[in-house]
Amino acid sequence: MLARSESLSPRNPDTTERFGLDEHHIAVSAFNMVFVYWAKETQLPSFQRVCDTLTRLASLHPEGVGVCQVVGLQAVPPGSDARTEITKLMTARVGGRLMHYSIVHEGSGFKAASVRAIVSASHMLARTQANLAVFSAASAAAAWHASQQQLLKRKESAAQISGIIRDLQEEHQKYAQQLSEGTSGR
């Protein structure tokens, strides 16, 4: 069951729903998009919930859906099962309705460049039809998604999208802090 995220800021749409939160990630849907922040590991059950949510959104939004995934600095590459599901998502495109998809890795240096290169290469190898972009800054991803939304005749702004990304990261940081405080007392 989807639960509305009460801690997301009021600037975000009323239809923002959190459907995943654990030490590894946080995921929400808003308008016709899914937003995920991967803090540690891209786990298969979590990614399958992303796909299930996209399928639900695609049934509600015939114009198409989008995905924005932010990879945290401590995140590790997905395992082979998760990579297989990612490739399926990119090739099947949620029945042809996945229109735009991004990965954001805000780190710098070799690891960050490697993450961005691997995602770009995977997209080319999968021969996907969805528009894909890889970014080193969330603000650039937000602007790109806003332009992709306009192509779908939608009106979400870069500021709205950026706000959701920022809120995701902040909410996961608070959750991780609560987890560490809960385990430090043991």
Solvent accessible surface area in square Angstrom, and as a share of the most:
residue,aa,sasa,rsa
1,M,236,1.06
2,L,56,0.28
3,A,57,0.44
4,R,110,0.40
5,S,0,0.00
6,E,142,0.64
7,S,78,0.50
8,L,14,0.07
9,S,27,0.17
10,P,134,0.84
11,R,120,0.44
12,N,9,0.05
13,P,29,0.18
14,D,116,0.60
15,T,88,0.51
16,T,2,0.01
17,E,47,0.21
18,R,64,0.23
19,F,22,0.09
20,G,7,0.07
21,L,52,0.26
22,D,38,0.20
23,E,75,0.34
24,H,29,0.13
25,H,1,0.01
26,I,0,0.00
27,A,0,0.00
28,V,0,0.00
29,S,3,0.02
30,A,1,0.01
31,F,21,0.09
32,N,0,0.00
33,M,0,0.00
34,V,0,0.00
35,F,0,0.00
36,V,0,0.00
37,Y,29,0.11
38,W,6,0.02
39,A,13,0.10
40,K,90,0.38
41,E,68,0.30
42,T,13,0.08
43,Q,56,0.25
44,L,50,0.25
45,P,82,0.51
46,S,3,0.02
47,F,0,0.00
48,Q,75,0.34
49,R,97,0.36
50,V,0,0.00
51,C,26,0.15
52,D,95,0.49
53,T,9,0.05
54,L,0,0.00
55,T,81,0.47
56,R,83,0.30
57,L,7,0.03
58,A,5,0.04
59,S,83,0.53
60,L,109,0.54
61,H,35,0.16
62,P,98,0.62
63,E,55,0.25
64,G,1,0.01
65,V,0,0.00
66,G,0,0.00
67,V,0,0.00
68,C,1,0.00
69,Q,5,0.02
70,V,3,0.02
71,V,25,0.14
72,G,6,0.05
73,L,104,0.52
74,Q,145,0.64
75,A,5,0.04
76,V,81,0.46
77,P,96,0.60
78,P,34,0.21
79,G,40,0.39
80,S,69,0.45
81,D,92,0.48
82,A,2,0.02
83,R,120,0.44
84,T,71,0.41
85,E,34,0.15
86,I,38,0.19
87,T,63,0.37
88,K,110,0.47
89,L,10,0.05
90,M,9,0.04
91,T,71,0.41
92,A,67,0.52
93,R,38,0.14
94,V,22,0.13
95,G,77,0.74
96,G,34,0.32
97,R,87,0.32
98,L,0,0.00
99,M,64,0.29
100,H,1,0.00
101,Y,4,0.02
102,S,0,0.00
103,I,13,0.07
104,V,0,0.00
105,H,3,0.02
106,E,82,0.37
107,G,11,0.11
108,S,105,0.68
109,G,50,0.49
110,F,178,0.74
111,K,95,0.40
112,A,1,0.01
113,A,51,0.39
114,S,30,0.19
115,V,28,0.16
116,R,50,0.18
117,A,61,0.47
118,I,106,0.54
119,V,32,0.18
120,S,43,0.28
121,A,40,0.31
122,S,54,0.35
123,H,36,0.16
124,M,135,0.60
125,L,150,0.75
126,A,20,0.16
127,R,204,0.74
128,T,17,0.10
129,Q,135,0.60
130,A,4,0.03
131,N,70,0.36
132,L,34,0.17
133,A,18,0.14
134,V,36,0.21
135,F,33,0.14
136,S,61,0.39
137,A,39,0.30
138,A,14,0.11
139,S,76,0.49
140,A,44,0.34
141,A,0,0.00
142,A,1,0.00
143,A,54,0.42
144,W,50,0.17
145,H,0,0.00
146,A,9,0.07
147,S,48,0.31
148,Q,20,0.09
149,Q,0,0.00
150,Q,119,0.53
151,L,125,0.62
152,L,24,0.12
153,K,180,0.76
154,R,49,0.18
155,K,189,0.80
156,E,19,0.09
157,S,47,0.31
158,A,37,0.29
159,A,75,0.58
160,Q,61,0.27
161,I,0,0.00
162,S,23,0.15
163,G,0,0.00
164,I,0,0.00
165,I,2,0.01
166,R,104,0.38
167,D,9,0.05
168,L,1,0.01
169,Q,38,0.17
170,E,78,0.35
171,E,15,0.07
172,H,6,0.03
173,Q,117,0.52
174,K,132,0.56
175,Y,57,0.22
176,A,41,0.32
177,Q,98,0.44
178,Q,122,0.54
179,L,72,0.36
180,S,57,0.37
181,E,100,0.45
182,G,46,0.45
183,T,74,0.43
184,S,91,0.59
185,G,73,0.70
186,R,231,0.84
